[in-house]
Amino acid sequence: MANGNSSSYTTGMEGTKRSEEICLKFPPNVISPGLAALLAQKDKHEKLMDYSGPRLHFQMVVIFVLTQIIHSLLKKLGLPLFISQLLAGILLSPMVFSDQHSLVNISEESVAVLGTVGAFGFVFFLFLSGVKMDLSLTVKSGKKAICIGLLTVVVPLVSCMTTIKLLHEEGNEFSNKTFFLAVTYSGTSFPVIHCLLSDLKILNSELGRLGLSAALIGDMLTLFLTVFSLWVKTGFEKGRKEALIDFGLAMLFIVIVVFVLRPAMKWMVKRTPEAGQIKDICFYLVILAFMMSPRFTDLFRIYFLYGPFIFGLAVPDGPPLGSALVEKLDPVISGLFLPIFATTCGLRFDLSYFKNSNLFAYHQVLGAMVALIIKFGVSLLVPLLCKMPTRDSLALAFIMISKGIVEMGSYSIMNDNRVISEDIFAHMTIVIILVASIVPILVKRLYDPSRKYLCFQKRTIMNSRLNQELRLIVCVHVPGNVNSIINQLNASCPTRESSIALDVLHLIKLSGQATPLFITHDKQKKTLSSKSYSENVVVAFEQFERNNWGAVSVTVFTAVSPPNLMYEDICNLAMDRLTSFILLPFHRRWYIDGSIESEDQTVRTLNFDILEKAPCSVGILVEGRRNLKGSGIRDPLSSDNSSFYNIAVIFLGGQDDREALALAKRISQDKSVRLTVIHLKAANSLGVILTENDRMLDSAVLNDVKQSVCFTYIEEHVNDGPETSNFLQSIVEDYQLIIVGRRYKTEDPQTLGLQEWCEFQEIGIIGDLLSSADFIRNYSLLIVQQQQQRTI
């Protein structure tokens, strides 16, 4: 039966009463008998959309279809997905369609169900945001980040309150509401800034790290000021005694979280084996505690949204617990529930609210705009005073004023709870849409981290003298990479006269954390940090340094960042360390029988990014098959089973081949290393695409090889790719290491017919041929690309 309930209430801002009548059906219809049963009814008094289950499913489908249609149009302009979700809600709202004819049947009952699903997603989002945040970084942030984080909240807050006070003369209204609302206008949201930087792919850039650190400081200050403003509000409305009780209960809640729940979760982590997964029972206990946290916060008189967030902060970040929570929950929350919440926020918007707007609402909106402008000015002025470039300072200022789902959710909940009126909500929705649309476009226009990789100085092996220290970066993903890299470095026999400055970069996927890390492992420190990143890598390369004392200096770094942004860490390190050569592991590893042991497409994508953007020469090491089942023992062919370590360079011509030859000459200076240069020449010069300058340079480097008694020179004429393949198959078994140039998008008569069979473009045609299953490969393969000359 239908039960009509009428309720009247007073809005907190304007002090006017508004009466609404809401009719709901009890008991509610949830599960339909089925479409066939409904069609078979004679009176047709019930429809499929009268049941909340099918209606919710239909609403979700319509929301996602409309969101994707809008985003397909707006993403070309650089607008984020959040804007499309918000606009989808506005288009589906009663402002566009009446209640009776709305595409998603927007009734009070349907909004209640859809809103509950969305709110569930928002609470989960706040919890996961807390899990990803590492509060220890607040004390490790530099002075610049601390100043920006604090001043961008405090100065706008004071300016906003002053503006509203000057415009609004009613003291009581000011005392009870203004401070709380001014904090919401002036605050900084770490999750929103993190999402912005992730979307723009500058999360672990220099500017991104500064913005994240400042946002973390600002978010913590905003949280404190918001809670403090609620205590002030309680003090004005109910007296000091109630405010002190609220303060005491809040402190008790924090004590329970910090000294009871967090140690319990750390105990769970300690019981998890190293590199193992958290037990399911521990995972479910944490989820259960999270689900209960809103109720507990209500008992402790804390705003219900703060409970999940504070509990998330107490969860140990990173693996195994934090990463498990993020990896299992984030796809569902970010992909399903949070978009529904953003759309339900848009459903609340109505232009008719502007008609009933009063003076108080205009004052609030003006105060919010003043806070936004002052926040931008402070975010711009502080970096400029710290000698930051103007374009970077402008980009940082826009980052710090960004708005998103957190602000939209806060205003929606305040509107539902009548903390703010509909006209203020409508004004702030417009502000959020404008800011969230403009900021990504301007930041992308102002800041391009790849600009600093444009190096006008030659950083290649060819431009390094033989008696000059070679600055080299090697990248490590898995333990197996360590052994293969050390084997190749040992084979090069570094000496004091031809030393190597080796920077080892251990790359770790960012999981369960929001902030990327870049760690320098100080050899002077006896112990590593509590999070012992790269301990085995550090030990292995320090032993390599001791074995080659005076000839090799090793520095180990660890980069914890998203896989799609790891190239930033590598390129930044190469720029800072004046590196001449970056050595990358190939993404695929084989067993001795030729079967694939492991393959990682994220590593392959990273290699492509480095080849495209590196400020120096790059090499990709494809490991030999014979040692992949071993336990790190050095290649027997390089020591005990052979008196010489045989290296071959496959030379066709061009800058990459010249760079490969220069590298081979450098590592073959020791008497135990024999270098053979195999020059593949086209039997018919027709179709050769080398420029005259390339021919002259090729002739010069080859003449040095021909005249040297230390190297073996072989010249072979071939007609096409198949002849090249047959020749290489006949000679590769004589060598332990083969070095080739990448020669990307270059096809000569010597490789004619091989391009269409090339599986791995990142190692070139010859490199792909030598790594294929057609070759019985007991050798390692090194593909070299010379520093690329790029223009802005």
N, C-alpha and C positions, 0 to 999 in steps of 0.2 A: 504494500500500500504506500501511497505517497504521503510523506510527512513533511508539512511545511514548517520551517523554522525561520522566525524573523529575529534579526539582531540589529541593535544600534550601538554605535561606539563613537568615541571622540578621537579625531586624528591628533597626533602629538604636536603638529606644527601650528596649524591655523586655529585650532580650538573650536572648530565647528563640528556639529554632530551630523552624521550621515547614516541613513537607515537603508538596509538592504534586506531583501527577502530571498532566501535560498531554499529551493525545493529539491529534496533528495528522496530516492526510493529505498525502502528497507523491506526485506533484505536486498542488497544490491545483486544484480545479475552479473555473474562473472564469466562462466563458461557456457557457451551457446550449445544447443542440442545438435547443431550442424546445419549447414546450408540446405541440405535436402529436406530435413525435418521442418525448417522454417518455410520453405517453398510449398510444402505439402499442407500447411495450415489453411483452413478455409477462410477464417476471418482476417488473416494477415495482420493481426494487431501487434505482432512483435517483429522487429527487424534485427538483422545481424548486428548493426551498430548500437543496438540497445544493450549489448553485453560488453562489459568492460574489457574482457580478454581480447576478443577480435578487434575491438575498437583501438586498443593500445597497439596491437600489432600493425594495424592499418596506419595509425598515426605515425609510428616509427618509420614505416616504409615511405610514406609521403614526405616526412621530414628529411630523410636521407637522400631521396631522389631529388627533391627541390634544392637541398644544400649543394649537392654535386653539380646540378645544372648551373646554379648561381656561381659556384666557385670556378667552374670551367670558363666562365666569362670574366671573372674578376682576377683570377690568378695571373693573367697576362699583364695586368696593371701592377702586380706585386702585392696585392692585398691578401692578408692571411685568411686561413680557413675560418677562424673565429668570426670574422665579419660576415661571411656567407651564412654561417649558422644563425647569427643574430638577425640578418635580413630575412632568412627563411621564416623565422618566428614572426617577424613583423608582417610578412606577406600572408601568413596563415592566421593572423590575429583577427578579432572581430572588427578592427579598424578597416580591414579590406573586405572581409566576408562577415555577414551577419551570423548570429548564433545558429539560425536555422539552416543556413546555406553554406556554412564554412566547410572547407574541404576536409577538415579533420574533426568536425563535429565538436566545436569548442563550447562545451557546456561546463557548468560548475563541477559536475561529477567527473567529466573527462579530464578537466584541468587538474583536479585533485589527484587523480591516478598518475597522469603524465608528469605533473609537478613533483610527486613523491619519488618517481623513478629518477627524475633529473636531480633532485636534491640529494638522493642517495649517491649519485655519481659525484656531486660537488663535495660532499663530506669525504668520500674516498679520495678525491683529488687533493684535498687539504692534507689528509693523512699521508699520502705518498709524497707530497711536497715536503712535509716534515722529515720523512724517511730519507729523502735525497739530500737534505741540507746537513752540512757538517759545521756545527757551531764552533769547533776548535779553530776554524779558519778566521773567525772574528778577531781572535787575538794575534793571528799571524799576518793579518792584513797590514799593508804598508800605511804610512801616515797619509798618503794621498787618498787612498780608498776610505780610510776612517773619516777624514775631513769631509769628503764628498758625501759619504753615507749619512753623517750626522747633520751637516749643514743643509742638505737638500730636504730634510724633514723639518728641522727646527725653524729655519728662517721662513719658509712658506707658511708654516703653522702660525707663527706670530703675525705675519702679514695678513693672513686670512682672518684671524680673530680681530685684528685691529680694523680691517675694512668693514667687517660685519658689525662691529661695535659702533663704528662711526655712522653706519647707515641705519642701524636698528637701535632704537632708544629704549626698548622695553627690557629692563634689567632682568626680570625673572626668566624670560624666554632665553636671554643670552646665557644666564648662569646654567640653566638645565640642559640646553641643547647645543649651543654653539661650539663649545670646546670639543665635544664628541664628534660633531660633524666636521669641524675644521681638521681634526686628525684624519678622518677618512679622505678629505680632499687633498691633504698634504702628504699622505703616507706613500711609502715605496713598497712594491710587491715583488719579492724575489721570484716566485714562480712565473709571473708574467714576463719579467725581464729575461729569465732563463729560456722561456719559450721563444721569445723574440730573437735572442742570440742564436738559438738552435736553428730556427727557421732560416736565418740569414747566413748560417754556417760560419759564424765568427766566434763560436763559443770559446775556443781555446786560443784565439788571437790575443795580441797584447791588449787591445781595447776591450775585448770580451772578458778577459780575466779581471781587468780593472772594474768593468761594469758589474760583474758578478760579485766581486768583493764589496763594492760600495752598496749594491742592492741588498746583500746579506746584512750588512750593518744597519742600513735603513729599515729593512723589514723587522729586525729585532727591536729597534727603537719604536717603530710604528706599533708593534704588538704591545709593547709596554705602555705606550701613551694611550692606546685604545682601552686597555684594561684600567689604567689609571683614570681615564675620563669617565668610565662607568662607575668607579668608586666615587669620583667627585659628584657625578649625577645622583648617586644614591645618598651621598652626604647632604646635598641640597634638598632632596625630596623627602628623605626618611630620617635624617639626622646623622650625627657623627658616629653614634654607637653602631648603627647598622652598617655604615661604611667600614668601620674597624672590624666588624664581624666578617664582612665580605672579604676584607684583606686577609684576615687570619685563615679563613677557609681556603682561599686561593693559595696561600703559602703552604698549607697542609697538603693540598692536592699536588703541588710541585714537589714537595718533600717525598710524597709517596711515589711519584713517578720517577724521581731521580735516585732515591735510595732503596726502593723496593723493586719496581718494575724493570728499570734499566739493569741493575745487577742480575736480575733473573734472566733477562735476555742475553746478557754477556755470558752467563753460565751456560745457556743453550749453545752459544757460539763456541765456547771452549770445548764442549763435548763433541763438536763436529770435527771430523778428521780434516787435516790440511788439504785444501783443494777439493773437499767433498761437499755434498749438498746437505742443507739443514734437514733434519728429520721432519716428516709430515706432521707428527703430533705437535712439535714445537711451532711449526708454521700455523697450524690451526689454533693453537692457544693464543698466539699473537693476534690473529684475526678476531678471535672471540673477545679479547681484551679491547681491541679497537671498537668492535660493535657495541660494547658496553660503555665506552668512554663518554659518549654524549649524555647518557643517563647519570654517570658519576659527576660530570661537570655541573649538571643541573643541581645535584645534591650539594655540591660545594659552591653553589651560586656563581658559577662561571658561565659566560656565554657559551652555548652548546657547541659552536663551531670551533672554539679554541681547544676543547678537549682532544679531539682527534689529531689536531695539528701538534699540540704539545706532546701527546703520546708518540706521534711520528718522530718528533725531534729526539725522543729518548731511545728509539730503536738504533742499535749500532749500524752505522752506514757501511755500505760496501758488502762484499761477500763475507759469510754465506747468507746471513739473514736479510740484510737490507736489499741485496741484489735479488734474492729469491722473491721477496715481496714485490719489488718493482717489475721484474720480468714476468711474473705470473698475473699480476693485477693491472699493470699499466696499460697493456693492449686493450683490455676489456673496458677499462674506465675511460681512457682517452679516445678509444674508437667507437664506443657505444653510449655510455651513460653521460659523459660530459657534453658531447654534442647535443643530446636531448635537453640537458640543463640550459645550455646557451640558447637553444631555440625557445624554451619556455620563458626565458628572460625577455626575448623578443615578443612573445605572445602578450606580455603585460603592457607593451607600449601602445599608446593611443594619442594621436595628435589632438584629439578633443580636450585632453588635459590642459593644453596651453590656454584654452579659452577661459578656464576657471582659475588661472594662475593669479596669486595675490602678491602683495608687496614683499612679504617675508620670503617667498620663494625666489623672487628676483634678487633679493639681497644675498640669499644663499648661493645662487648661481654665480653672481658677481664675485663673491668671496672665493668660490671654487676656481673661477678663472684667474683671479689674482694669485692664488696659490700656485696654479699651473705655470703662470708666466714667471713668477719669482723663482719657482723650482728650476725652470729652464735657465734663468739667468745665473743662479748660483752654480748649477751644474756646468755652465759654460765658463764662468769666471774663475773657479778654483783650478781647473786644469790649465787655463791660460796663464795663471800666476805660477804654475808649476812647470812652465816652459813647454807645454804640450803643443804640437802643431794645431793651427786653427781648425782645419778640417776635422781632425780627430776630436778636438774639443767640442765642436758642433755636433758630431755624431754621438759623443757620449752624453751631451745634454739632451738630445732627442731620446736616447735610450732610457735615461733616468725618468723622463716624464711619461713613458709609455703606459698605456692602460689596456686592460684585457679582462679575462674571465673572472679574476678575483674581484675587481672593482664592480663589474657588472653583477656578479652574484651577491656582493655585499649590499648594493643598492636595491636589488630585487627583494632580498630578505628583509631589509629595513622597510621597504614599501609594503610588504605583506604584513609586517608587524606594526604598521602605522607609525613608525619612527619618523619617516619622511612622507610627505604627501605625494600624490600622483604627479602633480606638475613639476615638483623637484625631480622626481624619478625620470620624467620625460626629458627634462633639460639635461640631466646627467647622462642619459642614454645617448643623446645626440653628441655630447662632448666625447664620450667613450668611442663612439663610432668614428668621429672625425679624427681623434688622436690615434686610435688603433689603425686607421687607414693610412694616415699621412706618415707616421713615424717609420714604418719599415721601408717605404719608398725613399725617404730622405736619407736614412742611415745607409742604405745600399748605394745611394748616389754619392754620399760623402766619403764612405770608408771602403776601400778595397785592399785587403791585406796582401794580396798578391803583387801589389805595386812595389813593395819593398824588395821583392825577389828579382826585380829587373836590375841586374848587375852589369855595369859597364866594364868592370874589371874581368879579365880572363881568369877563370878558376877551373883550369883543366890540368890533366897530367902533362900534356904537351908543353904547357907554359911553366911547368915546375922543373927546375934543374935536378939532375940526378943526385947531386950532393946536398940538395935542399930537403928539409924535413917535409914529408908528405902528410898533409892533414886529411884524415880519413874518418868517415862516420860509417859504422856498421849497425844495422837494425836487427833486432832479435824479437821474434814473436813467440816461439816455443823452445824448449830446452834443446831439441835437436839442431836448431840453427847454431847454437853455441859451438858445438863440436865441429861442424862443417866449416864455419868461419875461421876458427882457430887453426884448423888443418891447413886451410889455404894461406893464412897469414904465416904460418910456420914454413910452408913451402917457399914463400917469397924470401926467406932468410934475411930479415932486416938486420942492418949493421949500424954502428955508430956513425959511419960516414953517410949512410942513406937511411936515416931514422924515420919512424912513423909516429905521429901524434894521433892516437886512436881514441875516438869518442864512441862509446858503446851506448846505444839507445834502446832500452827495453820497452817495447810498446805493449800496453795492457788495455784491454777494452774497459771503458768506463761503464760500470754496472752498479746500480743501487745508490749512485751519488749524482748530484747535480753539478758539482764544481770539478772541472778538470784539474789534474795535479801534474806538476813537473818537478821532479826531485833530482837533486844532485847528490850523489853518494860520496860523502867526504871520507877520504882514506884515513884521516887523522882520528876519526871517531871509532872507538872500539866496538860499539854496539850500534845496531840499526834501530830504526824507529819501531814502535809497537806494531805497526803494519809493515812487516818485513818484505816489502816489495823487492824483487830482483835479487834476493840474497844469494841464490846459487849462481846467477849471472855474474855478480860482483866477485864472488870467490874464484870462479873459473878464469875470468880475465885478469884478476890480480895475480894469479899463478902464472898466466901467460906473460905478464909484464916482468915478473921475477925471473922467468926463464930467459928473457931477452933484455936483461937489465942494461940500461944505457942506450939500447936501440929502439925501444918502444916505451912510450908513456901512455897510460890508459886512464881515462876518466869515464865513469859509468853514470848514466842518467836513466831515469824512469819517467815515462810519459803515460799517464792514465787519462785517456780521452776517448770520445766517440770514434769508432772506426772510420767514419766518413770525414773526420777532421784531423786524423793523425798526421796527414801531410803537412799541416801547419807546424806541428812540433818539430818535424824533421827539417823543414825548410828554415824555420827560425833558428834552429841550432846550427845549421850550415852557414847561415848569414853571420851569426854571432861568433862562430869559431873559425871563420875564414877557410872553410873546408873546400878542398879541391875535388873530392870524390866521395860519393855515397854508395855504399854496397847494400843491396836489398836481397833478401831471400826470395826464391821463386815460390809461388803459391801451392805448388804440387810437389809431393815427395813420393818416391817409388821404393818398393821392395826389390830385392836382388833378382827376383824372377820377372820383373817388369810390371807387376800389379801395383795399383795405386795404394799407397799407405795412407795418405791424408791429402786433403785438398780444401783450401779456404778461399772462397771467392772474395771475401772482404780484403784479404791480402793482395789479391790480383787487382782489385779496384784501387787500392792504395798505391801499388806500383805504377799503375797508369797515371795517377795524380802526380806522383813524384817525377815521372818522366816528363810530364807536361810542364811542371812548375818549378823544378829544382833550380837553384841559382848556381849550380856547378855540374860537373859530369856525374853520370849515374851508371852503376853496374848492377846487373841482376845475376845472382849465382844460382845455377841449377845444379843440385847435388848429384853426385854419382850414385849408382844403385848398390854398389857392393857393401857399403857400410851402414845402410839405413837400419839394419836390424841389430847393429852393434851397440855398445854402451859407451861410445865416446873415444874408442881407441883410434889413434891416428892411422891414416891410410898406410898400409904396409908397402905399397908401391913407392911411397914417397920417402921411405927410410931403409927398412931392412931388406926388402926383396929386390931392390934396384939401387945401383950406385948413382943413378941420375934421376932427376925429376924432369920429365919431358913435357914441354909446353909447346903448343902450336897456335899460330895466329892465322886465321883464314882471312886473306886480304883480297877484297874486290875493288876497293877505292872509295874515296869520300871521307868526310870528317870523322865519322864514327869509327871507321877502320883505322884511320891514322891515330885516333885516341886509343884504340885497342892495342895497336902496335907500341905506342909510347908506354902504356902500362906494362905490357909484356917485357919490354926492354928494361924497365925499372926493376921488376921482380926477378929478372934472370941474371943479375949481376954476380950472384954467387956461382962458384965453380961447379957446384952440385946440380945446377939447373941448366938444362939445354933448351934453347929456343929455336924453333923451326918456323919460318915464315912461308906460308903457302899462298902464292899469288895466283889466283884464278883469273885468267885473261880470256876475253871473248875471242873465239876463232874468227868471227866476223865482227868488225868494229861498228857495223851498222846497228843502230838502236841504242848505242851507248849514250847515256844522258848526262855524264859528268861534264862539268864546265871546264873551260880552259884553265882556270885558276886551280880547280881541284886536281886536274892532271899534272900541273906543275908541282903542286905540293906533294902529290902521291909519288912522283918521280924522285923528288928530293929525299923523302924518308926511305924509299926503297933503295936508292943508291947507297945510303948509309949502311943498310943491311947487307947489300951485296959486297961492299968493300970491307966489312968487318969479318974477322976470322972467328969471332965468338958465336956467330949465328949461322944457321943453315937456311939457305934460300932455295925454294922450289917453285918453279913456274910451270903452270899447267894450262893448256888451252882447251876450252870446252865450248860446245855449240849452244847448249841449252840447259835447262834445269835438270832433266833426267841424267845427262852426262855428269853434271856436277854432283848429283846424289850418288851415282855409281863410283865416282872417284873418291868422294869423302868416305864412303863405306869401306873402301879398300885400305885407307890409311889411318882411321881414327883409333884403332886398337893400339897404336904405337905411342899414345900420349895419355898423360894423366890429367891434363888441363888443356882445354881448347878455349881460346878467346876470340870472339867475333864482334864486329860492329853491328849495331842494331839496324841501321839503314832503313828507317821507318818510311813506308810508302815509296820505296825506291826499288824498281825492278829492272834489271839489266838482262842482256842476253844470257849471262851465266845462270840466272835464276828464272828464266822464261818457263812458264808452265807450273811453277811451284806456288805462286801467289794464291791460287784458288784452293790449295790444299793447306794453307797456313792456318793453324788452329789458334795460336797465341801471338797476336799482333805485337804484344809488348816486347817480345824477344826477337822480332824480325823474321825474315824468311829463312836465312841460314840457321839461326838459332832454333827456330821451330823444327827445321829438318833434322838437326843434330840431336834434338831431345825427343824425337818421335820413336815409336815402337819399332820402326824399320831398322834402327841402329842398335846393336848390342852394346849398350853404353856402360862401360866400366870407367868412364872418365867424368870429370866435372866440367861444367860449361859456364863460361862467364860472358855475358852479353854487355857491351859497353855503348853508352850514348854520350857523345860530347856535349858540353854545356850549350844549351839552346839560346839563340839570340831572339828575344821577344821585344815587341814594342807595345807601348801603352795604347 
